[in-house]
Amino acid sequence: MDILIQQLFNGLTIGSVYSLVALGLTLVYGILHIPNFAHGALYMLGGYITLSMMTLYGVNYWIAMFVSVIVVGLLGVLLERFVFRLLREAPPLHDKIAAIGILLFLEAFAQFVWGADFHTMTSPYGQVVNFMGLTFTLQRLLIIVSAIAVMVLLYLFLKKTYTGSTIIAMSQSREGASLVGININKVAMLTFMISGGLAAIASSLASPINLVFPGMGHLVILKAFVIIILGGMGSIPGAIVGGYILGFSESLGATYISNDYKDIIAFILLVVILTVKPTGLFAKGER
Amino acid sequence: MIALIIFAFSFPFIAQNDYYLHMLTLSFIWAIAVYGINLLSGYTGYLSLAHAGFFAIGAYSLGLLTVKAGMNFWLALVTACLITCAIGFLIGLIALRTKEHFFAIYTLCVGYIIYLVIDKWEGLTEGVRGLIGIPAPGNIGPIAFDTAASQYYLVLIFLLAVILIVYRIIRSLTGRTYMAIRNSEDLAQTIGISTMKNKLTAFVLSTFFAGLAGALYASFIRFIGPDIGSTAIMFDLLMYLLVGGIGTLSGPLVGTLLLVILSQNLQFLQEYRMLIFGPLLTIIIIFYPRGISGAIFDWQNKRKVNKRSKVRNEIHMKAEEG
């Protein structure tokens, strides 16, 4: 029983990270219809920037994370402005390929700057907490709490602010939004900024319990795609729920099935879903 | 065209050392796989990200059949292609029900599953240690393939055959059907084309080429590891295709030769070559969506049109004078 609860807790931790990454991915897809394969590279860069800020400049964990969010967010803006905007009228194949080009570049860049080694990030919250016979590190607790806080903030931003409603408007109809005077280019850049920021938060939170290396975004992004298909491409609640479902199934699968094959679970899940329903679960009709 | 083929055949006599020959043979092998991706992605419009996986299936089938089962090389080559096709058929049957982004993501995940299975299934594939001691191509009667030049010719002949097959396909009604599906699948269906059947044949054919390339690769390098099925290889292949020109006949060959030679000459960059190739890929897709071959094609067409309109103008002028 203890193992089960412990694993559920782990699932909650991993699920929080997945949800954050998938949220950024689904925002960009829902609003701009771009499956951003480079999102994993943004996640990876976020981890590296936080790490460098902490080791090189000795900055506090939270400030380092803040810098990382800003830098990666701005990078997202640049990508929208100089790559994806130029491809807005192109066939859908081209976005994907451009994103892959960016992914390859950013990975080589990280390897060039920081080397191919694995780095560990130390967190100020390494303490172990005992609670009713369960042990967990404070960092894991922090991941869950911060992720949920970020999700709530994002929800409030989208629902309660004017800027947020322009984003929602554009996700519903691009033409309609532009007709009522919404600046589409601005909203597109803002979306990419939020998406990059979410990826940076996710990697900064997750890095202390994982490792930082150039390929760290690979598996995460693949799983994030699984999640947004699971939750319906472009759906925000879907991304959150899907993230937790995957987190739980992975941590339980690792314990009760096989630790070696735990990474395969997500992909088998996707293959099964798309086999049964080729447009993804909870698809909202044609895009 | 003929001059190019003559040059390709005389290359072993011109080349000063085996290194160039080796490099060229390798790029021909990659080109075969890229032709496969082009048939599916370029002509039928379905971006598959699983082809490194099929390449690996072809390579491992040949490797396992010859090393572990001790099968005759040529029989193993045919069987390896058939195995790849069979797996391709099953995956295609399911994958092709999805469209656009879903198809790309689905195949990306399939590719990753193939990679993970090869990597983890140590009992069969030797896992990360890889498979060693794969034999070179066996003799055909009196012809032996023990020198670099003879292997070069073997791969060259396979490549020419592949190009010929692709050429025949895209010039035939089948090829037109593929392009119709690419341009508008709904329309193609409306005018009575069985889209699923056509997509599936395109998919199986393209996995056949990938498997053939993989099998040739295994017998040429004589060693394979799970890395040949990784997403890194997939992105390499995709890059060759895009730089050369997606949906053009010469594109795969142009792109593969150019990029393989370029990256061989940029040896000092090795790990960092993507610093150059990544942005290159993005720029090409923005400004030259049909790659180098496509750009040259468009430029020639434009010149022809200009020339024609010039002649027409002159005729008009003369008519007015007369």
Interface residues (C-beta under 8 A of the other chain):
Chain A: Y29 P35 V83 L86 L87 A90 P92 L93 H94 K96 I97 A98 I100 G101 I102 L103 L104 F105 L106 E107 A108 F109 Q111 F112 A116 H218 L222 F225 V226 I229 M233 D260 Y261 D263 I264 F267 I268 L270 V271 L274 T275 P278 T279 G280
Chain B: S41 G45 L47 I94 A95 R97 T98 K99 E100 H101 F102 A104 I105 Y106 L108 C109 V110 Y112 I113 L116 V117 K120 T231 F235 L238 M239 L242 E271 Y272 R273 M274 L275 F277 G278 P279 L280 L281 T282 I285 I286 P289
